[in-house]
């Protein structure tokens, strides 16, 4: 080798050994991490008060005594694309591969309350989820899937009550007893104003619809969770782990307050409230976040609301690996990221889990990628050994110290929001929105300065061939438009009009709107028609710009 080549080779090796970047030993939330943790780092920690036993308050170690020795988490792969028939085929494929629960992704028009043939739906039909415009679509979506025998999660928020009414109508057509239905409706409108921005109506009527589902579900669907209070989208918008935890739990507090204001007894509806958290890259901080979440929630339920039922105290949550952490560059690295994130969710005690697919920075998952993501969960469950004991990290000086720090940071945020008058008041003052925006900016600065390394993006970069991805073309929109035309021709237009008029009259009063929504969807009023009827009464929300 020539002297020049040898010099170049040595320089390259040295560059790999000593990356030209400052080293910061901190969590994502900014807490400095010490070199070693010892008993002195838990000076104010009380094992009985702060740790306890699995299945017992404060639930730091999990909400079930045996955790995964008794029952594994639900493996609930998020799926939805194209038409209802397209997604139904994917559902049945995933169930055949060992998935244990369904999780429905809806397209953007459905999330925003527009029919597939609306002018604002153009270019988006079936692209980010399944297109659902009517009960006919919902019937096709769950064709040959017995709803009494499978748990279903539906990621829908502003039109959640309408979509749920469609689901209940399908169950009735199948002959299923509503009292046996099990699953979760996301239905978390507050995080839409904070982070995801898929709102339709102003906060007060939107919250009315949420509490209507609480009240209706308490009476008719005792095994179905009427809400999944979501920190996932808050984290995807750029928050820290502590902000995700604090804003999510404070949203939960707001929903409890609203339910009790309606006249519902806290122990009648609180046991059916569930949560949805992100599983991000910082392995130990994520585990600490889940443990702190359970501890905070049980204390809030007991001390703030006086709940007596232990099921009201126990925070149950679904986790999804971090979509925002996935990269289009070197996409097979995403398999590794997802595995680490999923392991953190399991070590943190999740009740159900979705693992993202390697190609999601490019497009909706292919069948191959979705299967590999499911296999990731199955390997953790059956091969890793981490399910053999409850809370295997409990008592770790580092994990317990970090749990305390995360809990303290979240409590400080909750107290600030209490002082502002609650979450709705905080949203109207753009407080959580501003905190997330600033955290996101700081994170990007760290990436730009290479203080935060993203493998394949700002370090260890290489050329790769593009992936083969799932293509959703405009034929989906054409098929949906044709289906809607047939539907409107075949249904009773007079009956639809009567039901929509009744819904608007009820919306002008104080009636629970779920029975009216149920009758409207059974008459095959479309999602867009129902949302437009409510827009007439409630108006549409426009966010105030953050200054």
C-alpha positions as CSV (number, residue, x, y, z in Angstrom):
1,X,0.0,0.0,0.0
2,X,1.4,3.4,-0.9
3,X,2.2,6.0,1.8
4,X,-0.7,8.2,0.6
5,X,-3.3,5.4,0.7
6,X,-2.0,4.3,4.1
7,X,-2.3,7.9,5.4
8,X,-5.9,8.2,4.1
9,X,-6.8,4.8,5.6
10,X,-5.4,5.8,9.0
11,X,-7.3,9.1,8.9
12,X,-10.6,7.3,8.1
13,X,-10.0,4.9,11.0
14,X,-9.3,7.7,13.4
15,X,-12.4,9.6,12.3
16,X,-14.5,6.5,13.1
17,X,-12.8,6.1,16.5
18,X,-13.3,9.8,17.5
19,X,-16.5,11.2,16.0
20,X,-16.2,15.0,15.7
21,X,-19.0,15.8,18.0
22,X,-19.6,16.9,21.6
23,X,-20.7,14.1,23.9
24,X,-23.8,14.8,26.0
25,X,-24.9,12.2,28.5
26,X,-28.6,13.2,28.9
27,X,-32.0,11.8,28.3
28,X,-34.2,13.2,25.5
29,X,-35.9,15.3,28.1
30,X,-32.6,16.8,29.1
31,X,-31.8,15.2,32.4
32,X,-28.1,14.6,32.9
33,X,-27.1,11.0,33.3
34,X,-24.5,10.2,35.9
35,X,-21.7,7.7,35.2
36,X,-23.0,5.3,37.9
37,X,-26.1,5.1,40.1
38,X,-26.0,3.9,43.7
39,X,-28.2,3.9,46.8
40,X,-27.4,7.5,47.5
41,X,-29.3,8.4,44.3
42,X,-32.5,7.1,45.9
43,X,-32.1,8.9,49.2
44,X,-35.8,10.0,49.3
45,X,-37.1,6.8,47.7
46,X,-39.4,4.6,49.7
47,X,-39.8,1.1,48.2
48,X,-43.2,0.5,49.8
49,X,-44.6,3.9,48.8
50,X,-42.9,4.3,45.4
51,X,-42.4,0.7,44.2
52,X,-44.7,-1.8,45.8
53,X,-45.7,-5.0,44.2
54,X,-47.0,-5.8,40.7
55,X,-50.7,-5.5,40.6
56,X,-50.9,-3.3,43.7
57,X,-50.8,0.5,44.2
58,X,-48.9,2.5,43.2
59,X,-48.6,0.1,40.2
60,X,-45.1,1.2,39.4
61,X,-44.2,-2.4,38.7
62,X,-47.3,-3.1,36.5
63,X,-51.1,-3.4,36.9
64,X,-51.2,-7.2,37.0
65,X,-49.5,-9.4,39.7
66,X,-48.1,-11.9,37.1
67,X,-47.8,-9.5,34.2
68,X,-46.8,-11.5,31.0
69,X,-46.5,-14.8,32.8
70,X,-50.3,-14.7,33.1
71,X,-51.1,-13.2,29.7
72,X,-49.1,-11.6,26.9
73,X,-49.8,-8.1,25.7
74,X,-52.2,-7.8,22.7
75,X,-50.3,-7.8,19.5
76,X,-52.3,-5.2,17.6
77,X,-50.8,-4.2,14.2
78,X,-52.1,-0.9,13.0
79,X,-53.5,-1.4,9.4
80,X,-55.6,0.4,6.9
81,X,-55.3,1.4,3.2
82,X,-57.3,1.7,0.1
83,X,-60.9,0.5,0.2
84,X,-62.6,-1.4,3.0
85,X,-62.2,-4.6,1.0
86,X,-58.4,-4.0,0.7
87,X,-58.0,-3.5,4.4
88,X,-60.3,-6.4,5.3
89,X,-58.0,-8.7,3.4
90,X,-55.0,-7.3,5.3
91,X,-56.8,-7.8,8.6
92,X,-57.5,-11.4,7.9
93,X,-54.0,-12.0,6.7
94,X,-52.5,-10.5,10.0
95,X,-54.9,-12.5,12.1
96,X,-53.7,-15.6,10.3
97,X,-50.1,-14.6,11.1
98,X,-50.8,-14.5,14.8
99,X,-52.0,-11.0,15.4
100,X,-54.3,-10.9,18.5
101,X,-56.2,-7.7,17.9
102,X,-57.2,-5.4,15.1
103,X,-56.2,-1.7,14.9
104,X,-57.9,0.4,12.2
105,X,-56.1,3.3,10.5
106,X,-58.5,5.7,8.7
107,X,-57.6,7.9,5.8
108,X,-57.3,11.7,6.1
109,X,-60.7,12.5,4.7
110,X,-62.4,10.2,7.2
111,X,-60.3,11.7,10.0
112,X,-61.5,15.1,9.0
113,X,-65.1,14.2,8.5
114,X,-65.3,14.3,4.7
115,X,-66.8,11.8,2.3
116,X,-64.4,10.2,-0.2
117,X,-66.0,12.2,-3.1
118,X,-65.7,15.6,-1.4
119,X,-63.5,18.1,-3.2
120,X,-61.2,18.4,-0.2
121,X,-60.7,14.6,-0.2
122,X,-59.0,14.7,-3.6
123,X,-55.6,13.0,-3.7
124,X,-56.0,11.6,-0.1
125,X,-58.6,8.8,-0.5
126,X,-57.2,5.6,1.0
127,X,-53.7,7.0,1.1
128,X,-52.9,7.1,4.8
129,X,-55.5,4.6,5.9
130,X,-58.8,3.0,4.9
131,X,-61.6,5.1,3.3
132,X,-64.8,4.9,5.4
133,X,-67.7,7.1,4.3
134,X,-70.7,5.1,5.4
135,X,-72.0,2.1,7.2
136,X,-71.7,0.2,3.9
137,X,-67.9,0.7,4.1
138,X,-67.8,-0.4,7.7
139,X,-69.8,-3.6,6.8
140,X,-67.2,-4.4,4.2
141,X,-64.3,-3.6,6.5
142,X,-65.4,-6.2,9.0
143,X,-66.8,-8.8,6.6
144,X,-66.1,-12.3,7.9
145,X,-64.6,-10.9,11.1
146,X,-66.8,-11.8,14.1
147,X,-66.7,-8.6,16.3
148,X,-67.8,-10.5,19.4
149,X,-64.6,-12.6,19.2
150,X,-61.9,-10.0,18.4
151,X,-60.8,-6.8,20.1
152,X,-60.7,-3.7,17.8
153,X,-58.9,-0.4,18.2
154,X,-60.0,2.5,16.0
155,X,-57.7,5.5,15.6
156,X,-60.3,8.2,15.0
157,X,-61.0,11.4,16.9
158,X,-63.2,14.2,15.7
159,X,-65.7,11.9,14.1
160,X,-65.1,9.1,16.6
161,X,-68.7,8.9,17.9
162,X,-70.0,8.5,14.3
163,X,-67.5,5.8,13.5
164,X,-68.3,4.0,16.7
165,X,-72.0,4.2,15.9
166,X,-71.2,2.5,12.6
167,X,-69.1,-0.2,14.4
168,X,-72.0,-0.9,16.8
169,X,-74.4,-1.1,13.8
170,X,-72.2,-3.7,12.2
171,X,-72.0,-5.7,15.4
172,X,-75.8,-5.6,15.6
173,X,-76.1,-6.9,12.0
174,X,-73.7,-9.7,13.0
175,X,-76.0,-10.6,15.9
176,X,-73.3,-9.7,18.5
177,X,-74.2,-8.8,22.0
178,X,-72.9,-5.2,22.6
179,X,-72.0,-6.2,26.2
180,X,-69.5,-8.7,24.8
181,X,-67.8,-6.2,22.4
182,X,-64.2,-5.4,23.4
183,X,-61.8,-2.8,22.0
184,X,-60.9,0.9,22.2
185,X,-62.0,4.1,20.5
186,X,-59.3,6.7,20.4
187,X,-61.7,9.6,20.7
188,X,-59.1,11.9,22.2
189,X,-60.0,15.4,20.9
190,X,-57.8,17.3,23.3
191,X,-54.5,16.0,21.8
192,X,-55.8,17.1,18.4
193,X,-55.8,20.7,19.5
194,X,-52.4,20.2,21.1
195,X,-50.6,18.2,18.4
196,X,-52.2,16.4,15.5
197,X,-54.6,19.1,14.4
198,X,-57.3,16.8,13.0
199,X,-60.2,18.7,14.7
200,X,-63.5,19.7,13.3
201,X,-65.5,21.5,16.0
202,X,-64.6,23.9,18.8
203,X,-63.4,22.3,22.1
204,X,-66.7,22.5,24.0
205,X,-69.0,20.7,21.6
206,X,-66.2,18.3,20.8
207,X,-65.8,17.4,24.5
208,X,-69.6,17.0,24.7
209,X,-69.4,14.3,22.0
210,X,-66.6,12.6,23.9
211,X,-68.6,12.5,27.2
212,X,-71.6,11.3,25.3
213,X,-69.6,8.2,24.4
214,X,-68.6,7.7,28.0
215,X,-72.2,7.9,29.1
216,X,-73.5,5.7,26.3
217,X,-70.7,3.1,26.8
218,X,-71.2,2.9,30.5
219,X,-74.8,1.8,29.9
220,X,-74.4,-0.3,26.8
221,X,-70.8,-1.5,26.2
222,X,-69.2,-2.2,29.5
223,X,-66.2,-4.0,28.0
224,X,-65.4,-1.4,25.3
225,X,-63.0,1.5,26.1
226,X,-64.6,4.7,24.9
227,X,-61.3,6.6,24.8
228,X,-57.6,6.0,24.4
229,X,-56.0,9.2,25.8
230,X,-53.1,9.6,23.5
231,X,-49.6,10.9,24.1
232,X,-48.3,9.2,21.0
233,X,-49.2,12.1,18.7
234,X,-47.9,14.6,21.2
235,X,-44.5,12.9,21.0
236,X,-44.7,12.6,17.2
237,X,-45.1,16.4,17.1
238,X,-41.8,16.8,18.8
239,X,-42.4,16.7,22.6
240,X,-40.0,15.3,25.1
241,X,-40.9,12.1,27.1
242,X,-41.8,14.2,30.1
243,X,-44.0,16.6,28.1
244,X,-45.7,13.6,26.4
245,X,-46.4,12.1,29.9
246,X,-47.6,15.3,31.5
247,X,-49.9,16.5,28.7
248,X,-51.4,13.1,28.3
249,X,-52.2,12.6,31.9
250,X,-53.5,16.2,32.2
251,X,-55.8,15.4,29.3
252,X,-57.0,12.4,31.2
253,X,-57.7,14.5,34.2
254,X,-59.7,16.9,32.0
255,X,-61.9,14.0,30.7
256,X,-62.5,12.7,34.2
257,X,-63.6,16.2,35.3
258,X,-65.9,16.5,32.4
259,X,-67.4,13.0,33.0
260,X,-68.1,13.8,36.6
261,X,-69.6,17.2,35.6
262,X,-72.0,15.3,33.4
263,X,-73.2,13.4,36.5
264,X,-71.3,10.1,35.9
265,X,-69.8,8.5,39.0
266,X,-66.1,8.3,38.6
267,X,-65.9,4.6,39.4
268,X,-68.6,3.9,36.8
269,X,-66.6,5.2,33.8
270,X,-62.9,5.6,34.8
271,X,-62.1,1.9,34.7
272,X,-62.8,2.0,30.9
273,X,-60.4,4.9,30.2
274,X,-57.2,3.7,28.6
275,X,-54.0,5.5,27.4
276,X,-51.8,5.4,24.3
277,X,-48.1,6.2,24.6
278,X,-45.1,6.4,22.2
279,X,-42.2,4.0,22.5
280,X,-39.2,6.1,21.5
281,X,-35.4,5.6,21.2
282,X,-34.2,6.4,24.7
283,X,-34.6,2.9,26.2
284,X,-34.5,3.6,29.9
285,X,-36.3,6.9,29.8
286,X,-39.2,5.3,28.0
287,X,-39.4,2.6,30.6
288,X,-39.2,5.2,33.4
289,X,-42.0,7.1,31.6
290,X,-44.4,4.2,31.7
291,X,-43.7,3.4,35.3
292,X,-44.1,7.0,36.3
293,X,-47.4,7.2,34.4
294,X,-48.9,4.5,36.5
295,X,-47.7,6.0,39.7
296,X,-49.0,9.5,38.9
297,X,-52.4,8.3,37.6
298,X,-53.3,6.1,40.7
299,X,-52.5,9.1,43.0
300,X,-54.5,11.5,40.9
301,X,-57.5,9.1,40.8
302,X,-57.4,8.5,44.6
303,X,-56.5,12.0,45.8
304,X,-58.0,14.3,43.3
305,X,-61.1,12.4,42.4
306,X,-61.7,10.1,45.4
307,X,-62.0,7.0,43.2
308,X,-62.6,3.9,45.3
309,X,-62.4,1.1,42.7
310,X,-58.8,-0.2,42.2
311,X,-59.7,-0.6,38.5
312,X,-60.1,3.2,38.3
313,X,-56.6,3.6,39.8
314,X,-54.8,1.3,37.4
315,X,-53.5,3.0,34.2
316,X,-53.8,0.6,31.2
317,X,-52.0,1.6,28.0
318,X,-51.3,0.7,24.4
319,X,-47.9,1.5,23.0
320,X,-46.7,2.1,19.4
321,X,-43.1,2.4,18.4
322,X,-42.0,5.9,17.3
323,X,-43.0,6.6,13.7
324,X,-41.0,9.9,13.8
325,X,-37.8,8.0,14.6
326,X,-38.0,6.0,11.3
327,X,-35.7,7.2,8.5
328,X,-36.1,6.9,4.7
329,X,-32.3,6.6,4.6
330,X,-31.0,3.1,5.3
331,X,-34.6,1.9,6.0
332,X,-33.5,-1.6,7.3
333,X,-32.1,0.2,10.3
334,X,-35.7,0.8,11.2
335,X,-36.1,-2.9,12.1
336,X,-33.5,-2.4,14.8
337,X,-35.0,0.8,16.1
338,X,-38.4,-0.8,16.3
339,X,-37.1,-3.8,18.1
340,X,-35.5,-1.7,20.8
341,X,-38.5,0.5,21.2
342,X,-40.9,-2.4,21.4
343,X,-38.7,-4.0,24.1
344,X,-38.9,-0.8,26.1
345,X,-42.7,-0.9,25.9
346,X,-42.7,-4.5,27.1
347,X,-40.2,-3.8,29.9
348,X,-42.4,-0.9,30.8
349,X,-45.5,-3.0,31.1
350,X,-47.7,-2.2,28.1
351,X,-51.1,-4.0,27.7
352,X,-51.0,-3.9,23.9
353,X,-48.4,-3.0,21.3
354,X,-48.0,-2.0,17.6
355,X,-44.6,-2.3,16.0
356,X,-44.0,0.0,13.0
357,X,-42.8,-1.4,9.7
358,X,-39.4,-0.7,8.2
359,X,-40.9,1.1,5.1
360,X,-43.2,3.6,6.9
361,X,-40.9,6.5,6.2
362,X,-41.6,5.7,2.5
363,X,-45.2,4.6,2.3
364,X,-47.8,2.5,3.9
365,X,-46.4,-0.9,5.0
366,X,-46.2,-3.8,2.5
367,X,-47.4,-7.2,3.6
368,X,-43.8,-8.3,4.0
369,X,-42.9,-5.3,6.2
370,X,-46.0,-5.6,8.3
371,X,-45.3,-9.3,8.9
372,X,-41.7,-8.6,9.9
373,X,-43.0,-6.0,12.4
374,X,-45.3,-8.6,13.9
375,X,-42.6,-11.1,14.0
376,X,-40.5,-8.6,16.1
377,X,-43.2,-8.7,18.8
378,X,-43.4,-12.5,18.7
379,X,-39.7,-12.9,19.0
380,X,-39.6,-10.6,22.0
381,X,-42.6,-12.5,23.5
382,X,-41.4,-16.1,22.9
383,X,-37.6,-16.0,22.6
384,X,-36.1,-13.1,24.6
385,X,-37.0,-14.3,28.1
386,X,-38.1,-10.8,29.3
387,X,-41.7,-12.1,29.9
388,X,-40.6,-14.6,32.5
389,X,-40.9,-12.2,35.5
390,X,-42.8,-9.1,36.3
391,X,-40.9,-5.8,36.1
392,X,-37.4,-7.3,35.7
393,X,-35.8,-3.8,36.1
394,X,-37.6,-3.0,39.3
395,X,-35.1,-1.9,42.0
396,X,-32.4,-0.8,39.6
397,X,-30.9,2.3,41.0
398,X,-30.8,3.9,37.6
399,X,-34.3,3.0,36.6
400,X,-35.9,4.0,39.9
401,X,-33.9,7.3,40.0
402,X,-35.0,8.0,36.4
403,X,-38.6,7.1,37.2
404,X,-38.5,9.6,40.1
405,X,-37.1,12.3,37.8
406,X,-39.6,11.8,35.1
407,X,-42.5,11.8,37.6
408,X,-41.3,15.0,39.1
409,X,-41.0,16.7,35.8
410,X,-44.5,15.6,34.7
411,X,-46.0,16.7,38.0
412,X,-44.5,20.2,37.5
413,X,-46.2,20.5,34.1
414,X,-49.5,19.2,35.5
415,X,-49.4,21.8,38.3
416,X,-48.7,24.6,35.7
417,X,-51.7,23.5,33.7
418,X,-53.9,23.4,36.8
419,X,-52.8,26.9,37.6
420,X,-53.9,28.0,34.0
421,X,-57.4,26.7,34.7
422,X,-57.1,23.2,33.1
423,X,-56.2,21.8,29.7
424,X,-58.8,23.6,27.6
425,X,-57.6,27.0,29.0
426,X,-54.0,26.0,28.5
427,X,-54.7,25.0,24.8
428,X,-56.5,28.3,24.2
429,X,-53.4,30.1,25.5
430,X,-51.2,27.8,23.3
431,X,-49.2,26.7,26.3
432,X,-48.7,23.0,25.4
433,X,-48.4,23.8,21.7
434,X,-45.5,26.3,22.4
435,X,-43.7,23.9,24.8
436,X,-43.8,21.1,22.1
437,X,-42.6,23.5,19.4
438,X,-39.7,24.6,21.4
439,X,-38.7,21.1,22.4
440,X,-38.9,20.0,18.7
441,X,-36.7,23.0,17.7
442,X,-34.1,22.1,20.4
443,X,-34.0,18.5,19.2
444,X,-33.4,19.4,15.6
445,X,-30.7,21.8,16.6
446,X,-29.0,18.9,18.4
447,X,-29.3,16.8,15.3
448,X,-27.9,19.5,13.1
449,X,-24.9,20.0,15.4
450,X,-24.4,16.2,15.6
451,X,-24.9,16.3,19.3
452,X,-27.6,13.8,18.6
453,X,-26.6,11.1,16.1
454,X,-29.2,9.6,13.7
455,X,-27.5,6.6,12.1
456,X,-27.6,6.9,8.3
457,X,-28.9,10.5,8.4
458,X,-26.2,12.8,10.0
459,X,-23.5,10.1,10.5
460,X,-22.6,6.8,8.9
461,X,-24.3,7.9,5.7
462,X,-24.2,5.6,2.6
463,X,-26.0,5.2,-0.7
464,X,-28.8,2.6,-0.9
465,X,-31.3,1.4,-3.4
466,X,-34.9,2.6,-2.9
467,X,-37.4,0.2,-1.4
468,X,-40.3,-1.4,-3.2
469,X,-43.3,0.2,-1.6
470,X,-47.1,-0.2,-1.5
471,X,-48.7,2.1,-4.1
472,X,-52.2,3.5,-3.6
473,X,-53.4,5.0,-6.8
474,X,-56.4,7.1,-7.7
475,X,-58.5,4.0,-8.6
476,X,-59.4,3.9,-4.9
477,X,-61.0,7.3,-5.1
478,X,-62.9,6.3,-8.2
479,X,-64.2,3.1,-6.6
480,X,-65.3,5.0,-3.5
481,X,-67.1,7.7,-5.5
482,X,-69.0,5.0,-7.4
483,X,-70.0,3.3,-4.2
484,X,-71.2,6.5,-2.7
485,X,-73.3,7.2,-5.8
486,X,-74.9,3.8,-5.6
487,X,-75.5,4.2,-1.9
488,X,-77.3,7.6,-2.3
489,X,-79.4,6.1,-5.2
490,X,-80.5,3.0,-3.2
491,X,-81.1,4.4,0.3
492,X,-84.2,6.4,1.4
493,X,-83.2,10.0,1.0
494,X,-86.3,11.1,3.0
495,X,-85.3,8.9,5.9
496,X,-81.7,10.2,5.9
497,X,-83.0,13.8,5.9
498,X,-85.4,13.0,8.8
499,X,-82.5,11.5,10.8
500,X,-80.2,14.4,10.1
501,X,-82.8,16.9,11.1
502,X,-83.4,15.0,14.4
503,X,-79.7,15.0,15.0
504,X,-79.4,18.7,14.6
505,X,-82.3,19.4,16.9
506,X,-80.7,17.2,19.5
507,X,-77.4,18.9,19.0
508,X,-79.0,22.3,19.7
509,X,-80.2,20.9,23.1
510,X,-78.5,18.8,25.7
511,X,-79.4,15.2,24.7
512,X,-76.8,12.5,24.5
513,X,-76.1,12.4,20.7
514,X,-75.1,8.7,20.5
515,X,-78.6,7.4,19.9
516,X,-79.2,10.0,17.2
517,X,-75.9,9.2,15.5
518,X,-76.7,5.5,15.6
519,X,-80.1,6.0,13.9
520,X,-78.5,8.2,11.3
521,X,-75.7,5.7,10.3
522,X,-78.3,2.9,10.2
523,X,-80.2,4.9,7.6
524,X,-76.9,5.1,5.7
525,X,-76.3,8.8,6.2
526,X,-72.7,9.3,5.2
527,X,-69.9,10.4,7.5
528,X,-69.6,13.7,5.7
529,X,-73.4,14.4,5.8
530,X,-73.4,13.8,9.6
531,X,-70.4,15.9,10.2
532,X,-71.8,18.7,8.1
533,X,-75.1,18.5,10.1
534,X,-73.1,19.0,13.3
535,X,-71.0,21.7,11.7
536,X,-74.2,23.6,11.1
537,X,-74.9,23.6,14.9
538,X,-71.4,23.6,16.4
539,X,-69.4,25.6,13.9
540,X,-65.8,24.8,12.8
541,X,-62.7,25.4,14.9
542,X,-59.9,27.6,13.7
543,X,-56.7,27.6,15.7
544,X,-55.1,30.8,16.9
545,X,-51.6,31.2,15.6
546,X,-48.8,30.8,18.2
547,X,-47.0,34.1,18.7
